């Protein structure tokens, strides 16, 4: 074993300890941390790109399964968007940074000098390669355990942020799923100087006002109205929406 290989295996030992996971074949983990720029990568499959390819698919499935398990009432469209907020380059790089994967990477001199250990694309790819290595070495159940540990702190906050950002989408999905129709947003009022306007928007469905929102932009006011409508529907259900009714603003 050459000196670079020995050094890499020392890093692998430290990484296994940090992950609290022992590989049956530690060379898989070494390969997962070997970037294509490294001289050690050589030609063909001597880098982490194939493991990245595999890990991408396995990670997508594992996160999907975890979301499906945690949120049995969540519709498909919201599940898809939440998964996308968790399994993307920006977020995977964040997870990799939390795990300090950059410290264990084997990079070429060019990437080393250009800050490759902090590059989001390299970190995200390394995390996917790590998942691919876990899958090959320990199987899918081990991947699910690893993913749960690495993602559990993000699931609740991501759901909260996604719920706030997509209140309009959630309301539309619920109404279209139940009735095949979308809600209507109406600008009720705008006041204040141009640099500090406030907008009031109502969301209605079949002549019934479901919610009202006020904010510094029409888009934000629409989101607030949709959030109030979702809360009202949770209390009242859908039964009263078949025909017009009293104002619920």
Buried (B, 14 or more C-beta within 10 A) or exposed (E): EEEEEEEBBEBBEEBBEEBEBEBEEBBBBBBBBBBBBBEBBEEEEBBBBBBBEBBBEBBBBBBBBBBEEBBEEBEEBBBEBBBEBBBEBEBBBBBBBEBEBBEBBBBBEEBBEEEBBEBBEBBBBBBBBBBBBBBBBBEEEBBBBBBBEBBEEBBEEBBEEBBEEBBBBBBBBBBEEBBEEEBEBEEBEEEEEEEEEEBBBBBBBBEBBBBBBBBEEBEBBBBBBBBBBBEBBEEEEEEBBEEEBEEBB
